[in-house]
Amino acid sequence: MAKSKNKTVFFCKQCGYESSKWLGQCPACHEWDSFVEEPVAKAVPGVTSGTVSANKKEAVPTLLSKVTTDDENRISTQISEMDRVLGGGIVVGSLILVGGDPGIGKSTLLLQMCRNLSNEGKNVLYVSGEESLRQIKMRAQRLGSFKKDLSILCETDLDIISESISKMMPDVVIIDSIQTMYREDVGSAPGSVSQVREATSILMRIAKGLHISVFIVGHVTKEGVVAGPRVLEHMVDTVLYFEGDGGASFRFLRGVKNRFGSTNEIGVFEMRSDGLREVANPSEYMLQGKPENEAGSVVACSIEGTRPILVEVQALVCRTNFNMPRRTSAGTDYNRVNLLMAVIEKRIGLHLGDCDAYINVAGGMRINEPALDMGIVLAVLSSYKNIAIDSKTICFGEVGLVGEVRAVNQAEQRVIEAAKLGFDRCIMPKVNCDSLNIDSEQLKGMKLVGVKSIYELLEVI
């Protein structure tokens, strides 16, 4: 019986692990039922693993002491919020992955960046595999005028794209999107594990070999992660997620991986009819429309990367007519909310077992920092007791399982940011309050209240 000419292997959809046979559980990431069968590219005949081609250069190790570290060359996008997330600008020769929900504004943000770069005299190539030239032109007209032309290529064949990049030698390349790119010698369909991995590998060699900065747009799954193998995020230098509620005007660009800057840095934008606008002071925008003298509302301070951001935490606690109370959270971790409510019921003695609880972080932003714990606890207590917390009060602190309020990092930055926005009182961990080193001029008359446990929160509200 003749053997099949097309060789196939099994790939894990989560981490990209390769196996010659199907496995129920991936041995690398331990995910169940994640293997898919796909064809692979044929090996080049005449070259074996034990031979070295004559035209290849021999790899010579370099001593660490001989390596010089000059100032890294960065290209400014002329968008300060994006430069902040990238760590100061685009590093030459870097490979950057941008993910986000459909319609969130990924292509709009990158096209605005291309406009700024082209206006500054940079050579930019925008490669689109999803839109036609007319569609890109219509979106560009909505964003504003281009002082200089932008090169556009509507193509999905990676061989043609690579040849065009080699001839043009642009400074920045945009690939929109990686799931539409393909190579003919890889038999699987575009967007499959082997195609995405092969396409990213080619783009990485282009970025590093030709010193061209490459932006890759990636689709996301229903879980909110980039579609395709997890190895895609390991191959690139920077991973950016464009987040936001489709019904809200705010958008958040979050850096979850950055080899050239800090992670978890965020940039805040507002979606308008003429594109995305930067939000220089996110705290002020997040607190717009906050009700005054209403129970269940409190302002908390979170640190996102290096920036303190003030958000409104809302809670609604009401009696339920069912045997199983309902718990809902928006903008924060659901399991963390259940944990904090159990701590309140056990340590303070409030009977919340027959109450529904709804927690919301206003503004559409998602925060998982432990410093938000005190804001959730105060909002729940305020709603349950029907006691309004002063609108000029801010809080932050982590709450433990025994009811203690634990210290958080960068307390000075949080207090200074709250003082700038005119808050009169700050409820914070006792440890942070005793160790603050802030001038009275920076406090601007703010009263600092340090608490050791959540028992004291009933007195301060």
KAJOSUL-V254844 format. One record per backbone hydrogen bond with DSSP energy under -1.0 kcal/mol. CO is the residue of the C=O (numbers start at 1). NH is the residue of the N-H. E is the energy in kcal/mol with one decimal. If there is no record, write none. Layout:
# KAJOSUL-V254844
[[CO,NH,E] [CO,NH,E]]
This chain:
# KAJOSUL-V254844
[[7,40,-1.9] [9,38,-2.7] [10,19,-2.7] [11,36,-2.5] [12,16,-1.8] [14,230,-2.0] [17,12,-1.8] [19,10,-3.1] [24,33,-3.0] [26,30,-1.6] [31,26,-2.5] [34,13,-2.8] [36,11,-2.7] [38,9,-2.5] [44,47,-1.0] [48,51,-1.2] [53,56,-1.1] [63,66,-1.1] [64,67,-1.2] [73,92,-1.9] [75,90,-3.2] [79,83,-2.6] [80,84,-2.1] [81,85,-1.5] [82,86,-2.2] [83,88,-3.5] [90,75,-2.7] [91,94,-1.7] [94,214,-2.6] [95,237,-2.3] [95,238,-1.6] [96,216,-3.5] [97,240,-3.4] [98,218,-2.8] [99,242,-3.3] [101,104,-1.7] [105,109,-2.4] [106,110,-2.3] [107,111,-2.3] [108,112,-2.1] [109,113,-2.0] [110,114,-2.3] [111,115,-2.1] [112,116,-2.1] [113,117,-2.5] [114,118,-2.7] [115,119,-2.2] [116,120,-1.2] [117,122,-2.5] [118,121,-1.4] [123,171,-3.0] [123,172,-1.5] [124,151,-1.3] [125,174,-2.4] [126,153,-2.7] [127,176,-2.6] [132,136,-2.0] [133,137,-2.2] [134,138,-2.2] [135,139,-1.9] [136,140,-2.3] [137,141,-2.1] [138,142,-1.3] [139,143,-1.4] [140,144,-1.1] [151,126,-2.8] [153,128,-2.4] [156,182,-2.1] [157,161,-2.1] [158,162,-2.9] [159,163,-1.9] [160,164,-2.2] [161,165,-2.4] [162,166,-2.2] [163,167,-1.8] [164,168,-2.5] [165,169,-3.0] [171,213,-2.0] [172,125,-2.3] [173,215,-3.2] [174,127,-3.1] [175,217,-2.7] [176,129,-3.1] [177,180,-1.3] [182,158,-2.4] [183,186,-1.1] [189,192,-1.7] [192,196,-2.6] [193,197,-2.3] [194,198,-2.2] [195,199,-2.7] [196,200,-2.3] [197,201,-1.9] [198,202,-2.0] [199,203,-2.3] [200,204,-2.1] [201,205,-1.8] [202,206,-2.0] [203,207,-2.4] [204,208,-2.5] [205,209,-2.5] [206,210,-2.2] [213,173,-2.6] [214,96,-3.0] [215,175,-3.1] [216,98,-3.5] [217,178,-2.6] [219,227,-3.3] [221,224,-1.6] [225,221,-3.0] [229,232,-1.7] [230,233,-1.1] [231,235,-1.6] [232,236,-1.2] [237,259,-1.5] [238,97,-3.1] [239,256,-2.0] [239,257,-1.3] [240,99,-2.9] [241,254,-3.1] [243,252,-2.7] [245,248,-1.4] [249,271,-3.5] [251,269,-2.9] [252,243,-3.6] [253,267,-2.0] [254,241,-3.0] [255,264,-3.7] [257,239,-2.3] [265,255,-2.7] [267,253,-3.0] [268,279,-2.2] [269,251,-2.8] [270,277,-2.6] [272,275,-1.6] [275,272,-2.7] [277,270,-2.8] [281,285,-1.4] [282,286,-2.7] [283,287,-1.4] [285,288,-1.2] [287,290,-1.7] [296,315,-2.5] [298,313,-3.2] [299,395,-1.6] [300,311,-2.6] [302,309,-3.5] [304,307,-1.7] [307,304,-2.8] [309,302,-2.9] [311,300,-2.7] [312,362,-2.2] [313,298,-1.9] [314,360,-2.5] [316,358,-1.8] [318,356,-3.1] [326,357,-2.6] [328,359,-3.0] [330,361,-2.3] [331,367,-3.2] [333,337,-1.6] [334,338,-1.9] [335,339,-2.1] [336,340,-2.4] [337,341,-2.2] [338,342,-1.8] [339,343,-1.9] [340,344,-2.3] [341,345,-2.2] [342,346,-2.2] [343,347,-2.9] [344,348,-1.7] [350,352,-1.2] [352,355,-1.5] [354,320,-2.2] [356,318,-1.9] [357,328,-2.1] [358,316,-2.0] [359,330,-1.8] [360,314,-3.2] [369,372,-1.8] [370,373,-2.2] [371,397,-1.8] [372,376,-1.9] [373,377,-2.5] [374,378,-2.7] [375,379,-2.1] [376,380,-2.2] [377,381,-2.6] [378,382,-2.7] [379,383,-2.2] [380,384,-2.7] [381,385,-2.6] [382,387,-1.9] [390,393,-1.7] [392,424,-1.7] [392,425,-1.9] [394,427,-3.0] [395,301,-1.6] [397,374,-2.0] [398,406,-3.2] [400,403,-1.3] [403,454,-2.5] [404,400,-2.8] [406,398,-1.6] [410,414,-1.4] [411,415,-2.3] [412,416,-2.5] [413,417,-2.2] [414,418,-2.1] [415,419,-2.3] [416,420,-1.9] [417,421,-1.2] [418,423,-2.0] [419,422,-1.3] [424,447,-3.4] [425,394,-2.4] [426,449,-3.1] [427,396,-1.6] [428,451,-2.2] [429,433,-2.2] [430,434,-2.1] [431,435,-1.1] [439,443,-1.5] [440,444,-1.5] [443,446,-1.2] [447,426,-2.6] [449,428,-2.7] [451,430,-2.1] [452,405,-3.0] [453,456,-1.1] [456,460,-1.5] [457,461,-1.5]]
